[in-house]
Amino acid sequence: MFKIFGRKTDTVGERELLEIEVSEGIDCLGDFTFNFHWQHKGEKLDPSWKIPGNDLTFGEVVEHLKNKGDVRINGDAGHRLASSMGVDLQYFGGTGSDIPVGDIYVEGDADTRMGISMTRGNIYVKGKVKEPMGNLVEVKSQKNGYRQFRSITDIVTNGLGGDKLVGCQFAGKKFIINDGTVKDTIGARLDVPAEIVKRGDVDLSTGILMRNGTTRINGNAGKNTGALLNGGTIIIDGNTDDFTAIDMIKGIIIINGNAGKFLAANKKNGIILAKNGNPIPPASEKPLQSVDQQLLISQGFNPSGFKKFE
């Protein structure tokens, strides 16, 4: 069962706390996409479904967070905790913009892909966080006994607000991430002229739905790099896995290595510069133009060996 009660906070007075009792990790708690509902149309998860062992639905948890209420998970959290938290998704009738939300507390461990594409709110975890995690970095916790995580996009867009970073540096409009973790969806939905630099390899969907700014990975990246890119620049100083630039709308992707198979699938527009890759027609390999060479030089690369895919 669940409980709702008021509690005091330092900044906002009383906020309702919704408690979820779990005996094992349950996937997609606080998942604003409901496991990408638009792909499976409710076959895998629907907002109306009850959370196992609880008398509330997955949709009620998300609505509670949207209403700036907090959620406590009494046990372990499964995969994809807080996916796209803080986004008022158009698919569900929203504006597509970021919105303020409540926080999530996990009394146990959190499984992989926590906070993918997350843009607002905090996640507090008492136990371990399994990698890859999402679009998150750790900050010095405001709550004793918990680790605290915030969205990379949120920090770059709205500032630290007094938080102190763990293993990262943020100054002006440049955010350097050197915390030794593997992450997904770095820079998701970035829409300000800032630069995010991640030192080390990353996993899925770097820069997904970016509109502005630059996300640079000093290492290799996983599948779906630049998915739905709608502006801005993604730079991978290494290789990417398959489906790079899938559904790309516009922007720039530079890969100082192999861009993988199924490159530019369903791409609408934009520039892809890479040393190798296997594009999906109608995208094809084209010779570099002078403007492409100048772009590469401006980003610190020797144009020799690069190809253009469009």
N, C-alpha and C positions, 0 to 999 in steps of 0.2 A: 504494500500500500504506500501511499505518499502523504506527505504533510505539507501544509503551507502555513507559514507564519512570518511575522515581521521581525526585522532585526535592525540594529543601528549600524551605520557605516560612518566613516570619517567625513565623507564629502556629500553624500546625497540623502542623509537622514534614513528613514526606513525604506527597505526594499524587501519585497517578498522573496522568500527562499523556498524553492520547490525541491523536494528530496525524492530521489529515485533509489530504490533498494534493488541490488542486483547480486545474484549468486555466481555469475560468470560475466565476462566481458560481452556487452551487447553492442553490435555495430551501429553506427550512424546516429548516435544520440546527439541531439543538437545540430543535426545536419540540415542546413537550410535548403539543400538541393534534394533531400530525401533520396540519396543515392542516385542522383541524376534522373529524376522522375521522368523527364522529357524523353529519355531514351527507352525506358521499359514500360512507361504508362501505368505504373502502379503494380506491375507484376512482382517486382522485387521488394518494394517498400512503398507504402502509401501513408500520407499524414494521418489517416483515420485508423491506422493499425495501433493496437494496444502494445505497449512495451511489455515484454514477457515478465510476469510476476508483479505487474503494477496496474493500477486502475486509472491509467492516463495514457494518452496517445503520443506518438512521435510528434504529431502536429501541435499538440498542446505545449510540449516542451519548447518548440521553436517560437510559438506565439508568446510564451512567457518571457523568453529571452528578448524578443522584439519589444515587449512592454517594459524592458529594463529590469526585469526580475532576474534573480540569480538561481542557479541550479546546482545542487549537490548530488553527486553520484556516490552512493555508499557501497563501494566495491571497485572493481576494475572497469575501465571503459574499453570498448572494442575498437575496431578500425574506424577511421574517418570521423572521429569525434569533432564536432563543430565545423564541419565542412562548409565553406562559404559563409561562416558566421559574420554578421554585420552587413550583408548584402540584401537589399530589398529587390529580390529577383523578379524580372519582368514576366517570366514564365508563370508565376503565381499571381500576376496582376500588380506587381510592384513597379517602382520607378526605375529600377536598375542602378540606383545610387546607393552609397553607403549610408547606414543608419546607426545611431547609438544603440547598444544592446547591453544586457546584463553580463555577468561573469559565470564561469563554470568552475566548480570545485570537484576534484576527483580524489576520493579517499584511498584509492589503490593505485594501480598502474594504468598507463594508457598505451594502447596498441598503435600500430603504424598509421601514418597519414593523418595524424591529429592536426587539425587546423589547416587543411589544404584550402587554398584560395581565401583564407580568412582575412577580413579587413578591419574588424573592430572587436572590442571586448578583451577580456583577459581569461586565460585558463590557468588554474592553480592545480598542481598535481603533487600528492604526497609521496607517491611511489616512483617507479621508473617510467620513462617515456621511450618507447621502441622506435627506432629509425627505419625508414625515413619518416621524419615529421614533416609538417607542411610549411606554410609561409610564415614561420614563427622564429623568434629569437627569445632567449631567456633574459629576464631582467632581475635585478635584486628584489627578492620577494617582499611584498608589503605584509604578508601573512606568515606568522611563525609556523614552521613545520611543512610548508608547501614550497615548491618551485613555481615561479610565475613566468608565463609566456605571453608575449604580445605579437601582433601581426607586424611583419616587416613593412608592409604597405601602409599600415596605420602610423607607424613611427615616422616614416619618410614624409607622409602627408601632413600629419598633425603634430609631430614633435614628440619628445620623450615625456613631457609633462612632469618632470621631476624624477622619472625612473632612471635607474643606473643600469647600463648594459653589462652583460656577462659575455666576454669573449668577442666583443664587437666595438667599433668606433663609429660615432656619428657626429659629423661636423658640417655645418652649412647645409649643403644639398648632397653630400656624399656619405654613404653608409657602407662601411667595410665590415664584412662578416667573416670572422676567422675563429669560429667556435668549435671547429672540428666535427660538426655534425653533418649528416646527409639530409637534404631537404627536398621537398617537392614544391612546385608552383611558386618559386621565388619571384617576387615582383608582381604577383597576380593583381590585375586591375589597376596597376600604377597609372596615375593620371596627372602627375606633376613633373616638372622638368628637373628631376633629381637623378642621381646615379647610385645604383646598388652594385657592389662588388662582392662576390662570394669566392673565397679562396678554398679550392678543393672541389671534388666531384659533387654533382647533384643528381636527382632522379627525375621524376615526371614533370612535364608541363611547365618548364621554365617560362616565365613571362606571359602566361596565359591571360588573354583579354586585356593586355596592356594597351594604353592609349597614348602615353607620353613617357618621356624619360628614357633611361638606359639601364638595362640589367646585364651585368657582365659576369661570366663564370670563368674563373681561372682554373679550369679542369674540364672534365667530360660531363655531358648531360644525357639524361635518359630519353624516353620516348616523348612524342608530342611537344617537343620544344617549339615555342612560338605558336601554339594552337590558338586560333581565333585572335591572333595579334591584330590590333586595330589602331596602330600608331606606336611611335617610339622605336627604340633600337635594342636588339638582343645580340650579345656578342658571346660566343663560346670559344675559348682558347683551347680547343681540343676537339673531340668527336661528339656527335650526338647519335642516339639510337633512331629507330624508324619513326615515320610519320612526322618528321620535322615540318613545320609551317602548315600543318593540316588546317584547313578552313581559314587560312590567313586572309585578312581583309586589306590591310595596308601596313606600312612600316618597313623596317630594315632588319634582316637577320644575317649576321656574319659568323661563319664557322671555320675556324682555322684547322680544319681536318675533314673527316668524312661525315656527311650529313645523313647517311643511312639510306635505307630503302623507303619507297612510297613517299618520296620527298614532294612537297607542295601539293598534296592531294586536296582537290577542291579549292585551291588557292584562287582568290579573286584578284588581288593586286599586290604591290609591294616588291621589294628587292631582296633576293637571296644570293649571297656570295659565299661560296664554299670551295674547298680544294677537290672534293669528290662528293658524289651523291647519285642516287638513282631516282630521277623524277617520274611522277605519274603524268602521262599526257592529259591535257594539252601542254602542260609545262615541259620545257626542254632546256638543254644546255645552250647557252649563247656566249659569244665572245665578250670579253670585258671591254667597256668603253672607257674613255678618258675620265669621265666623271666617277665611274666605279673605282678606278685606280686611285683617284684622289681621295675617295671615301675611305678606302682601305688604309692609305698612308696616314690619313687624319686620325685613324684609330690605332696606329702603331704597327700595322702589318705591311710586309713586303708583298706587293700585288702578284709577284711571280708565283705561278702555280694555282692561282684562284680561278674559278669559273663562275659564271652567272647563270642562274636558273630562273626562268620566268615563263 
